Amino acid sequence: MELGICYYPEHWPREQWPVDAQRMRDMNIRWVRIAEFAWSRIEPSPGVFEWEWLDQAIDTLHAQGLKVVMCTPTATPPKWLVDQMPDMLAVDAQGHTRGFGSRRHYCFSHAGYQAQSQRITRAVAERYGNHPAVAAWQTDNEYGCHNTAISYSSAAAEGFRTWLAGRYGDARELNRAWGTVFWSQEIRNFDEIDLPNLTVTEANPSHRLDFQRYSSWAVARFQEAQYQLLKALSPGRPVSHNYMGFYTEFNHHEVSENLDIATWDSYPLGFTQDFFLSPQEKVQYARTGHPDVPAFHHDLYRGMCASVRADAPAHGRWWVMEQQPGPVNWAQWNLAPHDGMVRLWTWQAFAHGAEVVSYFRWRQAPFAQEQMHTGLNRPDFSLDQGGVEAAQVGEELAELCHTMCASKLSVRNRVALVFDYDGLWMGQIQPQGKDYNGLALAFRLYSALRQLGLDIDIVGPNAPLSAYQLIVLPVSTHVSPALLEQLKNTTAQLVFAPRAGSKTTDMHVPPQLAPGPLQSLLGLRVNRVASLPPGFEEVGHLLDQATTVTGWFEDLALHGAHKLATLSDGRPLVTLNDRACYVAGGLDDAAWQRLLESRALAAGLEPQRLPADLRVSRLGALAMAFNFSDKAIDWSPVGSTSEPLLGEPSVAARGLSIWHLV
């Protein structure tokens, strides 16, 4: 458990650098990320490199014993490069060029920019790959930020056609897979394929799905090229990339195949304001962030760079590369966190297995686009509240180092939530109801499990599942033969959300109807689906309590499954076939929690309904409790020592307590 910081020496006078480095060291910061946006300073003109300033910055940090995360600067190609290759810019779905003047102004498909990104990566790696201060790498910055993973450029069209030719071999097979006989869309050769934008009405859904897959592949290819260069030129240093929150434009599991460490950028207040939470939640958690927003992403990215082992849950190396330190500049509304929240968020990340929590940024910039984004220090070099709390965490880590180092802090959870980007895209392409949101459903199910005191692994559809006792599948719209085989062979309790198995890999209705290959496992068939408009509710009963059904409902024919819940007219709402549970409608949050609690008990787990706004994580021999409310909460884990290692027996308001389990 170590602290880091994002630092931009090019923004500040050189005489300030040694002062900053000393202060970082004094705050127990150990890692410094630099240079992800510095291409124009590294190479101000084509082929003209100015390394001296960066040499000095790295040496200054090294003199204080700080470890450097060196970045490839490809997220911000300089103006001279854009002028050389104006067609390297991405194009949006409306056909507008996304021009120079901010960041992420490139198309992943552009061959010329791919070559340039490799050239600058090679130059930086040759210069610093064996520098003793450089201990890790970050590729680029936030792939796809500002919706840039998908480009409708001519380069993307050319790349897509080549990718399709490799996937399908001939036009006849593509016509079959896409169902192009519908609306006379058949093509004679791959050169006739356009991109799925600017159509009169809805584009072919299979066409859209394949373009989403291609765009994700293009990101993965871009990542792989940098990874291979860095591993060759800087041996022994891990390579990372910083992902984002609630972002699904590319398959992160695919991109992470060429990473050693998955990192992500955690901004709890911004995500609470900008995403799908209810108006009431946005007010309630305006200054703390929703308790499960950071945790969801901690567990998602922990599963990205895992070594595949069939006998144990897959847990990879992961960090928080950017931790919110105060008000940000990019959300719809940018509040200041309550005092104590930066400390709480930091420890929450450690509780989920983070190796490093790195704050963004060291000092607030007084100029340009992010001048309203706070750092640990204000623009006048004085310490801000986030810096006070980061320093506190640094002191706590130093005090607890001996106890924690002596404890086994590995993560070993028994609940898995399967997160499938392909299945998520299918629901986004054909939602069948305006308010359907598979990502929101996955989050709600995760949150319900966390409110039951359960620790969760979020895994991809290809991850080994044999070690889990409860497996929840919220967005498994398509189920591969390999995943089906795992689900049949596991002894775990299974919970499937609506739409499971409802599409083939080509995004067709399965020949045997939904849930497709899951029919025998679930003991049912879906005869008809209906999306329910806002204000339209069905009434049902689950586990002897009433529940409302909104958004979605399916008419089922049961072939072995029995009813766990019904609508008021007797139609099945939730079914169970041996250990496989299927939900046929949009349950309310309370009903989902009751259902998941019952399945957890059936799995031999010990769910415990936590007090509102309290969350608990177990990390090896430690139990950590986090209080997101404004009042102290009395709670202690079973099997703990009476006095916490950190905090109080009654978990303080917007505070935390850590116990050692005996």
WOTA-V931711 format. One record per residue. N is the residue number from 0. RES is the residue in one small letter. PHI is phi in degrees with one decimal (none if undefined). NEAR is the number of other C-alpha atoms within 10 Angstrom. Layout:
BEGIN
n: [N:N]
res: [RES:RES]
phi: [PHI:PHI]
near: [NEAR:NEAR]
END
This chain:
BEGIN
n: [0:1:2:3:4:5:6:7:8:9:10:11:12:13:14:15:16:17:18:19:20:21:22:23:24:25:26:27:28:29:30:31:32:33:34:35:36:37:38:39:40:41:42:43:44:45:46:47:48:49:50:51:52:53:54:55:56:57:58:59:60:61:62:63:64:65:66:67:68:69:70:71:72:73:74:75:76:77:78:79:80:81:82:83:84:85:86:87:88:89:90:91:92:93:94:95:96:97:98:99:100:101:102:103:104:105:106:107:108:109:110:111:112:113:114:115:116:117:118:119:120:121:122:123:124:125:126:127:128:129:130:131:132:133:134:135:136:137:138:139:140:141:142:143:144:145:146:147:148:149:150:151:152:153:154:155:156:157:158:159:160:161:162:163:164:165:166:167:168:169:170:171:172:173:174:175:176:177:178:179:180:181:182:183:184:185:186:187:188:189:190:191:192:193:194:195:196:197:198:199:200:201:202:203:204:205:206:207:208:209:210:211:212:213:214:215:216:217:218:219:220:221:222:223:224:225:226:227:228:229:230:231:232:233:234:235:236:237:238:239:240:241:242:243:244:245:246:247:248:249:250:251:252:253:254:255:256:257:258:259:260:261:262:263:264:265:266:267:268:269:270:271:272:273:274:275:276:277:278:279:280:281:282:283:284:285:286:287:288:289:290:291:292:293:294:295:296:297:298:299:300:301:302:303:304:305:306:307:308:309:310:311:312:313:314:315:316:317:318:319:320:321:322:323:324:325:326:327:328:329:330:331:332:333:334:335:336:337:338:339:340:341:342:343:344:345:346:347:348:349:350:351:352:353:354:355:356:357:358:359:360:361:362:363:364:365:366:367:368:369:370:371:372:373:374:375:376:377:378:379:380:381:382:383:384:385:386:387:388:389:390:391:392:393:394:395:396:397:398:399:400:401:402:403:404:405:406:407:408:409:410:411:412:413:414:415:416:417:418:419:420:421:422:423:424:425:426:427:428:429:430:431:432:433:434:435:436:437:438:439:440:441:442:443:444:445:446:447:448:449:450:451:452:453:454:455:456:457:458:459:460:461:462:463:464:465:466:467:468:469:470:471:472:473:474:475:476:477:478:479:480:481:482:483:484:485:486:487:488:489:490:491:492:493:494:495:496:497:498:499:500:501:502:503:504:505:506:507:508:509:510:511:512:513:514:515:516:517:518:519:520:521:522:523:524:525:526:527:528:529:530:531:532:533:534:535:536:537:538:539:540:541:542:543:544:545:546:547:548:549:550:551:552:553:554:555:556:557:558:559:560:561:562:563:564:565:566:567:568:569:570:571:572:573:574:575:576:577:578:579:580:581:582:583:584:585:586:587:588:589:590:591:592:593:594:595:596:597:598:599:600:601:602:603:604:605:606:607:608:609:610:611:612:613:614:615:616:617:618:619:620:621:622:623:624:625:626:627:628:629:630:631:632:633:634:635:636:637:638:639:640:641:642:643:644:645:646:647:648:649:650:651:652:653:654:655:656:657:658:659:660:661]
res: [m:e:l:g:i:c:y:y:p:e:h:w:p:r:e:q:w:p:v:d:a:q:r:m:r:d:m:n:i:r:w:v:r:i:a:e:f:a:w:s:r:i:e:p:s:p:g:v:f:e:w:e:w:l:d:q:a:i:d:t:l:h:a:q:g:l:k:v:v:m:c:t:p:t:a:t:p:p:k:w:l:v:d:q:m:p:d:m:l:a:v:d:a:q:g:h:t:r:g:f:g:s:r:r:h:y:c:f:s:h:a:g:y:q:a:q:s:q:r:i:t:r:a:v:a:e:r:y:g:n:h:p:a:v:a:a:w:q:t:d:n:e:y:g:c:h:n:t:a:i:s:y:s:s:a:a:a:e:g:f:r:t:w:l:a:g:r:y:g:d:a:r:e:l:n:r:a:w:g:t:v:f:w:s:q:e:i:r:n:f:d:e:i:d:l:p:n:l:t:v:t:e:a:n:p:s:h:r:l:d:f:q:r:y:s:s:w:a:v:a:r:f:q:e:a:q:y:q:l:l:k:a:l:s:p:g:r:p:v:s:h:n:y:m:g:f:y:t:e:f:n:h:h:e:v:s:e:n:l:d:i:a:t:w:d:s:y:p:l:g:f:t:q:d:f:f:l:s:p:q:e:k:v:q:y:a:r:t:g:h:p:d:v:p:a:f:h:h:d:l:y:r:g:m:c:a:s:v:r:a:d:a:p:a:h:g:r:w:w:v:m:e:q:q:p:g:p:v:n:w:a:q:w:n:l:a:p:h:d:g:m:v:r:l:w:t:w:q:a:f:a:h:g:a:e:v:v:s:y:f:r:w:r:q:a:p:f:a:q:e:q:m:h:t:g:l:n:r:p:d:f:s:l:d:q:g:g:v:e:a:a:q:v:g:e:e:l:a:e:l:c:h:t:m:c:a:s:k:l:s:v:r:n:r:v:a:l:v:f:d:y:d:g:l:w:m:g:q:i:q:p:q:g:k:d:y:n:g:l:a:l:a:f:r:l:y:s:a:l:r:q:l:g:l:d:i:d:i:v:g:p:n:a:p:l:s:a:y:q:l:i:v:l:p:v:s:t:h:v:s:p:a:l:l:e:q:l:k:n:t:t:a:q:l:v:f:a:p:r:a:g:s:k:t:t:d:m:h:v:p:p:q:l:a:p:g:p:l:q:s:l:l:g:l:r:v:n:r:v:a:s:l:p:p:g:f:e:e:v:g:h:l:l:d:q:a:t:t:v:t:g:w:f:e:d:l:a:l:h:g:a:h:k:l:a:t:l:s:d:g:r:p:l:v:t:l:n:d:r:a:c:y:v:a:g:g:l:d:d:a:a:w:q:r:l:l:e:s:r:a:l:a:a:g:l:e:p:q:r:l:p:a:d:l:r:v:s:r:l:g:a:l:a:m:a:f:n:f:s:d:k:a:i:d:w:s:p:v:g:s:t:s:e:p:l:l:g:e:p:s:v:a:a:r:g:l:s:i:w:h:l:v]
phi: [none:-134.0:-103.4:-136.7:-149.4:-96.5:-132.5:-127.0:-59.6:-64.7:-88.0:-132.9:-60.6:-61.3:-66.2:-83.3:-59.3:-63.2:-64.3:-60.7:-61.6:-65.1:-66.1:-59.0:-61.2:-64.6:-87.9:66.0:-76.4:-117.6:-122.1:-132.6:-91.9:-141.0:77.6:-69.7:-120.2:-105.3:-57.8:-65.6:-85.4:-73.6:-132.3:-67.5:-138.0:-54.3:77.7:-104.0:-104.1:-120.7:-94.0:-55.9:-65.3:-73.8:-55.8:-64.8:-62.2:-66.6:-63.6:-64.7:-66.3:-63.2:-61.8:-96.0:76.3:-82.9:-94.1:-102.7:-94.7:-87.5:-113.7:-84.2:-91.7:-80.1:-73.5:-134.8:-61.0:-73.2:-61.5:-62.5:-73.2:-62.7:-66.8:-69.7:-133.4:-60.7:-81.8:-75.3:-72.1:-72.3:-127.1:-82.6:-65.5:-90.5:87.0:-92.0:-68.9:-97.1:-85.4:-70.9:136.8:-137.8:-154.5:56.4:-95.1:-151.2:-104.0:-59.9:-84.4:-75.5:-62.3:-63.6:-72.2:-56.4:-64.6:-66.1:-65.2:-71.7:-64.0:-71.5:-62.2:-61.1:-61.5:-67.0:-69.0:-66.3:-74.4:-122.4:-59.4:-115.2:-66.1:-63.3:-80.9:-79.3:-110.7:-161.8:-127.5:-123.3:-86.9:51.2:-163.0:49.1:-47.8:84.9:-55.2:64.8:57.5:-111.0:-71.5:-109.2:-124.8:-107.8:-84.4:-66.2:-64.8:-66.3:-61.4:-64.6:-65.1:-62.9:-61.6:-64.4:-62.1:-64.6:-61.1:-69.1:-77.1:-108.6:83.1:-144.6:-64.9:-62.5:-67.0:-63.8:-57.9:-66.1:-64.3:-90.9:63.1:-72.6:-60.9:-70.0:58.9:54.3:-99.8:-63.3:-116.9:-94.5:-155.6:-67.3:-65.8:-83.4:-82.7:-100.6:-81.8:-84.5:-133.6:59.9:-84.5:-61.8:-138.0:-54.6:-73.2:-55.2:-64.0:-69.4:-60.7:-62.1:-63.7:-66.6:-68.7:-63.5:-63.7:-60.5:-61.3:-65.7:-60.7:-63.9:-64.0:-62.9:-64.7:-59.4:-63.4:-61.2:-61.5:-67.5:-58.6:-63.8:-63.4:-65.7:-67.2:-75.0:-96.1:-136.4:-61.4:86.3:-100.3:-71.5:-112.4:-127.8:-143.9:-98.8:-83.3:-121.4:-92.6:51.3:-116.5:-134.6:-71.4:-134.8:-82.2:-67.4:-64.5:-64.4:-66.3:-76.0:-61.0:-115.7:-144.0:-96.6:-135.0:-91.5:-123.0:-146.5:-108.5:-100.2:-130.0:-58.3:-71.5:-61.5:-67.9:-62.8:-76.6:-95.1:-109.5:-85.2:-66.2:-72.1:-55.8:-65.6:-66.2:-64.4:-76.9:-58.5:-107.8:-60.0:-115.4:-120.4:77.7:-61.6:-56.0:-100.2:-65.8:-63.4:-61.7:-55.4:-75.7:-56.2:-73.5:-63.0:-79.9:-62.4:-87.3:-79.8:-104.4:-82.6:-76.7:-77.4:-129.1:-74.0:-98.5:-156.0:-58.2:-90.4:-126.8:-100.7:-75.5:-153.0:-133.1:-96.1:-84.9:-133.7:-107.2:-57.7:-106.2:173.8:-60.7:-103.6:-115.4:-111.4:-77.7:-61.5:-136.7:-122.5:-86.8:-87.7:-66.8:-58.2:-55.2:100.3:-74.2:-62.6:-63.2:-61.8:-60.0:-64.2:-67.5:-61.8:-63.7:-59.9:-64.5:-96.5:102.8:-63.8:-79.7:-138.0:-117.3:-114.5:-87.4:-112.0:-131.4:-64.3:-138.8:-64.8:-80.2:-88.2:-141.8:69.3:-65.3:-106.9:-68.4:-92.8:-93.2:-71.1:-127.8:-68.5:-122.7:-77.8:-60.3:-86.7:79.6:-83.9:-73.6:-92.0:-59.0:-59.8:-66.8:-59.9:-74.3:-62.5:-63.1:-63.0:-62.4:-58.0:-65.9:-65.2:-61.4:-63.8:-68.7:-95.5:-56.2:-61.7:-64.1:-71.3:-65.6:-83.0:-98.4:-85.5:-105.8:-71.3:-93.8:-144.9:-99.5:-115.7:-119.3:-119.7:-114.2:-86.0:-113.3:-116.8:-63.0:-59.9:-64.6:-63.5:-61.0:-59.3:-69.0:-71.1:-73.0:-128.1:-71.2:66.3:-151.5:-57.3:-98.3:-69.3:-146.9:-63.8:-64.4:-63.0:-63.3:-59.0:-65.6:-63.1:-68.0:-59.6:-62.1:-61.8:-65.6:-66.9:-68.8:-92.0:75.3:-96.5:-93.7:-130.8:-101.4:-99.7:-127.6:-81.5:-69.0:-102.0:-73.0:-66.6:-118.7:-67.2:-84.3:-96.2:-101.1:-136.1:-125.3:-114.2:-124.2:-83.8:-133.7:-90.4:-60.7:-118.8:-118.0:-74.3:-56.9:-65.9:-66.4:-58.5:-63.1:-62.7:-66.0:-69.7:-86.2:-71.8:-98.9:-71.1:-72.4:-118.2:-128.7:-108.3:-81.2:-54.0:81.6:-57.4:66.1:-86.4:-134.4:-82.7:-63.5:-88.3:69.8:-106.8:-68.1:-59.7:-58.3:-94.7:71.0:-66.6:-87.3:57.7:-66.7:-85.9:-56.0:-70.2:-65.9:-91.8:67.5:-161.5:-133.9:-93.2:-87.9:-162.8:-122.7:-146.6:-93.6:-105.1:-71.5:-53.9:90.5:-99.0:-129.1:-103.3:-115.0:-137.5:-133.9:-134.2:52.0:66.9:-129.3:-71.1:-144.3:-100.0:-116.3:-130.5:83.4:-158.0:-154.3:-124.3:-86.8:-108.9:-109.7:-90.6:-131.1:122.4:-72.2:-117.4:-82.2:-97.6:-150.0:-136.0:-76.4:-61.7:-91.5:94.5:-67.4:-67.2:-111.1:-132.3:-124.9:-138.5:-125.4:61.3:-113.4:-105.7:-105.6:-127.8:-107.9:-101.8:-153.4:-81.1:-74.1:-78.2:-60.0:-65.0:-67.3:-59.3:-65.1:-62.1:-64.8:-66.2:-63.1:-65.5:-71.9:-65.1:-63.5:-63.3:-82.0:85.7:-86.3:-124.5:-64.8:-137.5:-66.7:-84.4:-57.4:-54.2:68.9:-105.2:-129.1:-127.4:-130.9:-113.8:-127.3:58.2:-88.9:-110.5:-120.7:-123.9:-116.7:-126.6:-106.7:-92.9:-98.7:-98.2:-134.2:-64.1:-126.3:-81.6:-162.3:-148.4:-78.0:-67.5:80.5:-104.7:-68.0:-69.8:-106.7:-68.2:-68.1:-142.0:88.7:-115.8:-57.3:-94.4:-67.5:-66.3:-56.5:49.5:-132.7:-148.8:-138.0:-125.9:-113.7:-98.1:-83.6:-115.0]
near: [18:18:25:29:27:23:21:20:20:16:11:12:8:14:8:11:19:16:11:18:22:17:13:22:16:14:18:21:26:21:27:28:25:24:21:21:21:22:19:18:16:20:16:15:14:11:8:9:14:14:14:9:14:18:13:14:20:23:17:20:23:17:13:16:16:24:20:24:25:24:25:27:24:26:23:21:22:23:15:13:15:17:11:10:13:15:18:26:23:28:23:16:15:9:13:11:18:19:16:17:10:10:17:25:23:26:28:31:30:21:14:14:22:19:13:14:21:20:14:20:24:19:17:20:23:16:14:18:24:15:16:12:22:21:20:23:26:27:25:24:21:17:26:20:15:10:13:19:22:24:25:24:24:18:20:24:19:17:19:24:20:14:19:18:17:10:12:15:12:14:19:15:13:23:18:13:17:22:20:17:11:10:8:8:12:18:15:12:14:19:14:10:18:16:20:20:15:13:10:6:7:12:14:17:18:21:21:19:21:20:23:22:19:22:25:23:19:24:22:22:18:22:21:18:16:25:23:15:17:27:16:13:19:22:11:13:17:18:24:27:27:22:23:20:18:15:14:17:20:24:21:23:23:16:23:21:14:21:22:22:24:29:31:26:22:30:23:26:27:23:20:26:23:13:14:15:16:11:10:9:14:20:13:14:20:21:22:26:25:22:23:19:20:25:24:22:24:27:24:23:30:26:24:28:24:23:15:14:14:12:11:16:25:25:24:18:22:30:28:27:27:23:24:26:31:26:21:21:16:13:16:11:13:18:17:16:21:15:17:20:25:26:22:21:27:24:24:23:24:21:25:26:25:23:17:23:29:30:29:26:24:27:26:20:21:15:10:8:11:13:14:16:21:26:28:26:20:19:17:10:13:11:15:19:22:27:24:18:20:26:20:16:22:21:15:13:18:13:13:12:13:10:11:17:10:9:15:11:17:14:20:18:19:21:25:26:25:22:21:23:22:23:24:22:23:26:21:16:17:13:15:14:14:13:13:18:15:23:20:15:15:20:19:20:20:26:22:22:24:25:24:21:21:25:24:25:27:26:25:23:24:14:21:19:29:19:20:22:21:26:27:25:21:28:29:28:30:29:24:15:10:10:18:15:11:16:19:14:11:17:16:26:22:27:24:22:23:25:26:23:25:24:24:20:18:19:23:16:15:17:10:12:17:25:28:22:22:20:18:15:20:25:21:23:20:20:12:12:17:13:19:21:13:10:7:11:15:18:15:22:20:20:13:9:11:16:23:19:22:19:20:22:21:21:16:19:15:17:13:15:21:17:17:19:24:20:19:13:9:11:16:25:26:27:25:21:20:14:16:21:25:26:24:26:26:25:25:13:15:13:20:19:22:16:21:20:22:14:24:24:13:15:20:12:16:13:19:13:16:15:14:11:17:24:24:24:23:25:21:17:17:22:22:26:28:25:26:27:18:13:13:18:21:12:16:22:17:9:11:16:13:12:14:21:19:15:16:18:19:18:24:20:16:23:25:29:24:26:24:23:18:9]
END
